[in-house]
Amino acid sequence: MLTPNRHPDRHILDPIVRPLASKGFLIFISLAAFGAGITFSLINENWSWMNRFGAVVIVAGLFFTMSPLFSDGIYKSQSGAGRFADLHTDGTPIITTAEERRTGNNVALGIVITAIGTLTNAFGDLLGNCIYGF
């Protein structure tokens, strides 16, 4: 995951995941999903839509749980405090170990898998019904 011009404490996904630490953003997504679930349920006269959009709220809740990972960055969220740092080739300190970066990668992958699994569980039958008609 390292390139010659990138600091080893910066994960490639940090710019994408840092906004997920925003409390306001996650509350907005949760309320929007809840409102969309109610709206679709009323329009279609089928309350299973509410259950589907509830999965989006679950994913937002997972993001809330993992907010330290998002706010500090994937690697730095796993760094131990109080030890001496090594120096990168450009002279900046490296505050994470290779093991901590591997752990950070695993946590990030777990979040992606959880989100995909929850959304598939929630919307999979509707998607199949739309595509195949049964």
N, C-alpha and C positions, 0 to 999 in steps of 0.2 A: 504494500500500500504506500510505499515511499517513492518519491521521485526526487531527483537531485536538487531541485529548486524549492522543495516544500519542507517545512519544518516538521520533524517527526512527531511533535505533540499535536499537530493539526490533522484531524481525520478529514478525508476528502468530502464527507457528507456534513461536516459541521455547519457550513453556511445554509444548508437546506433544513437541518433539524433544529437549529437555534430558535427560530420563531415558534416552534412547538412548546417552548417553555413559557410562552405568554399566557398568563391567566385569562386576560380579556379575550384573546383569540379562541382559546379552548371553550370558554363559556359561551361565546358567540356560536361556535360550531355546534355545541350541545343544544342550545336553544333553537337554532335553525333546524337541526335534525328533528327535534321534538315537534316543532311547528310544521315541518314538512310531513311528518308522519301523520299528524292530525289532519292536515289538509288533504293528503292523498286518500286517507281513510274515509273522509267525508265525501269526497268527489266520487270515489269508486264504491262507496257503501260496503267496504270490506276492511275491517279493523286489523287484518293481518299486516297491513302497511305500517301500522304503529309499531308492531313487533320488529319489523325490518329496520325501520329508522332508529329503533332503540339500540340496535347493534352499533350504529354510528356513535351514539352516546357512550356506549361501552368502550369503543376505541378511544374516544376523547378522554375517558376516565383512565385508561392505560397510559395515555400520554401525560396526564396529570401526575400519575404515579412515578413516571420516569423523568419528570421535569429536571432533576439535577443533571441527568445525562445530557439533556438538550441545552441547558443554560451554560454549563461548563465546557461543553464539547465532549465528544465520545471518548477520547483518550484521557483527558484531564479529569473526567468524572471518576475514573478508576485509580487515580494517582494516590499514593500514600503520602501522608504529610510528615514533615520533619526529617527527611533524609537529604543528603547532599545531592545536588543535581550534577549530571554530566554536561559537557559542552558539545553542541552540534558543530559541524564543520564551519558554519558561519559565525561561531562564537556565542550564539544564544544558548541559554540553558535548556536542557532536556529534563523535564520533571517527571516523566513517566518511564517505566521500564517496558521492555518488549512484551513481557507477560501481561502487564496492565493494558497494553494496546491490544493484545489478543483477546483479553477479557472484554474490552470495550467493543471490539468487533462482534463478539458473540452476543453481547447484550443488544447491539443494534440489529443484528440479524433476528434475534428473538422477537423484538418489537415488530419488525416487518412481517414475520411469519404469523404472529398473533393477530395483527391487523388484517392480513389477507384471509386467514382462517375464519375469523369472526365475520367478516363481510361476506365471504363465500357461504358460510352457514346461514347467514341471514337472508341473502338475496339469491342464492343459487337456484332454489326451486322456481322463483319468479322469472329468473333469466332463462332457465330451461323451458318454462311454459311459454315465454314470449318467442323463443327461437323455434321450438319444436311443436308447440301447440298442445302439449299434454303435460 
